[in-house]
Amino acid sequence: MDAATPHLRVPLPTRRATRRLGAALGGALASGDLVVLEGGLGAGKTFLVRAIARTLGVEAHIPVTSPTFALVHELPARALLVHADLYRLRSVDELLELGLVDRVGHDAVVLVEWGERFLHALGRDGVLVRLGADAAGVRNAELEALGARGATLLVAVREALAKRR
């Protein structure tokens, strides 16, 4: 992240804090938006996606699980939600075959796990969320704005989190 790129660091010491971030981000998202999630195995990517999905109106009886093997799950919400996992993809050609590029900026909220290496193909306008832990082992999320829409989303997330304190 360079100094000119809007970013936000959010400590996630509890599952509740992660749900709060998901609610803040989910409350700001609209059809066409892109969120790319990065972090090691077990970092909480799918857990955060689940919190976003619930905020977007995916009903509690609908499971929100990692699409590791299916690659893409479509979930009914107030805006169609497309949840993808690109861990196993090797090339942009494989990404194009999934049709995700056509969804970004159009008819769905697109949440992509393991997608940072495909940002240029996905359009680079949205939010990149890196999940990890600091030296003391406290989980955190680093949100980076990608493009103008990403900057707008970060402002909305920052304001929503400030209201929930």
C-alpha positions in Angstrom: 0.0 0.0 0.0 1.4 3.4 -0.9 0.7 6.5 1.2 -1.7 7.9 -1.4 -3.9 4.8 -1.4 -6.8 5.0 1.1 -6.6 2.2 3.6 -8.0 1.1 6.9 -6.7 -1.2 9.5 -9.3 -3.0 11.7 -8.3 -5.1 14.7 -10.3 -8.4 14.8 -9.6 -9.8 18.3 -13.0 -11.6 18.4 -15.5 -13.2 16.1 -17.9 -10.4 17.0 -15.3 -7.9 15.7 -15.1 -9.8 12.4 -18.9 -9.9 12.1 -19.0 -6.1 12.8 -16.5 -5.5 10.0 -18.6 -7.8 7.7 -21.8 -5.8 8.6 -20.0 -2.5 7.9 -18.7 -3.7 4.6 -21.9 -5.5 3.6 -24.0 -2.5 4.4 -22.0 -0.4 1.9 -21.9 -2.9 -1.0 -24.1 -2.7 -4.1 -24.5 -4.7 -7.3 -21.3 -4.5 -9.3 -19.0 -4.2 -6.3 -15.8 -6.2 -5.9 -14.2 -7.4 -2.6 -11.0 -9.5 -2.8 -10.0 -11.3 0.3 -6.4 -12.5 1.0 -4.9 -14.3 4.0 -3.5 -17.7 4.9 -5.5 -20.8 5.4 -7.7 -20.3 8.5 -7.3 -16.5 8.4 -11.1 -16.0 8.4 -11.8 -15.2 4.8 -14.9 -17.3 4.5 -16.1 -16.3 8.0 -15.9 -12.6 6.9 -17.7 -13.5 3.6 -20.5 -15.1 5.7 -20.9 -11.9 7.8 -21.1 -9.9 4.6 -23.6 -12.3 3.1 -25.9 -12.1 6.1 -25.8 -8.3 6.0 -26.7 -8.5 2.3 -29.7 -10.6 3.1 -28.6 -14.2 2.6 -30.9 -16.0 4.9 -29.6 -17.9 7.9 -30.7 -21.3 6.6 -28.6 -20.9 3.5 -25.1 -22.1 4.1 -22.2 -19.8 3.2 -19.2 -22.1 2.7 -15.9 -21.9 0.9 -16.3 -22.6 -2.8 -12.8 -24.2 -2.8 -13.8 -27.1 -5.1 -16.9 -25.6 -6.8 -14.9 -22.4 -7.4 -18.1 -20.2 -7.5 -21.2 -20.1 -5.4 -24.2 -17.8 -6.2 -26.3 -16.8 -3.3 -29.6 -15.0 -3.3 -29.5 -11.7 -1.4 -30.9 -8.2 -1.9 -28.2 -8.0 -4.7 -27.1 -11.3 -6.2 -24.0 -12.4 -4.3 -21.2 -14.3 -6.1 -18.6 -15.9 -3.9 -15.5 -17.3 -5.6 -12.3 -19.0 -4.5 -9.5 -18.7 -6.9 -6.9 -20.6 -4.9 -6.7 -23.4 -7.5 -6.7 -21.3 -10.6 -3.5 -21.1 -12.5 -4.2 -18.5 -15.2 -6.3 -15.6 -16.3 -7.8 -17.8 -19.0 -9.3 -20.0 -16.2 -10.7 -16.9 -14.5 -12.3 -15.8 -17.7 -14.0 -19.2 -18.1 -15.7 -18.7 -14.7 -17.4 -15.5 -16.0 -16.5 -13.5 -12.9 -15.0 -10.7 -14.9 -18.4 -10.2 -16.5 -20.1 -9.9 -13.1 -17.8 -7.2 -11.6 -19.3 -3.8 -12.3 -22.6 -5.2 -13.4 -25.2 -7.5 -11.9 -23.7 -8.9 -8.7 -21.7 -8.2 -5.5 -18.6 -10.3 -6.1 -16.5 -11.6 -3.2 -13.3 -13.3 -4.2 -11.0 -15.3 -1.9 -7.4 -15.7 -3.1 -7.9 -13.2 -5.9 -5.2 -10.6 -5.5 -3.0 -12.1 -8.3 -6.0 -11.6 -10.7 -6.8 -8.0 -9.7 -6.0 -6.6 -13.1 -8.3 -9.0 -14.8 -11.1 -8.3 -12.3 -10.9 -4.6 -12.9 -9.1 -3.2 -9.8 -12.1 -1.2 -8.6 -13.3 -2.3 -5.2 -11.7 -3.3 -1.9 -8.8 -5.6 -1.1 -9.0 -7.1 2.4 -5.9 -8.8 3.8 -6.5 -10.8 6.9 -3.7 -11.7 9.2 -2.2 -11.3 12.6 0.2 -8.8 14.2 3.3 -9.8 16.2 1.2 -10.3 19.3 -1.0 -12.7 17.5 -4.1 -10.4 17.3 -6.0 -10.9 14.1 -6.6 -7.8 12.0 -7.8 -6.8 8.6 -6.0 -4.3 6.3 -8.5 -2.8 3.8 -7.1 -1.1 0.7 -9.2 0.9 -1.7 -8.9 -0.1 -5.3 -10.1 2.7 -7.6 -12.7 5.4 -6.9 -15.4 3.0 -5.9 -13.0 1.3 -3.4 -12.3 4.7 -1.9 -16.0 5.4 -1.5 -16.5 2.0 0.1 -13.7 2.6 2.6 -15.2 5.9 3.7 -18.6 4.1 4.3 -16.9 1.3 6.2 -14.9 3.7 8.4 -18.1 5.6 9.2 -20.1 2.5 9.9 -17.5 1.1 12.3 -17.2 4.5 14.1 -21.0 4.5 14.7 -20.8 0.9 16.2 -18.2 1.7 18.9 
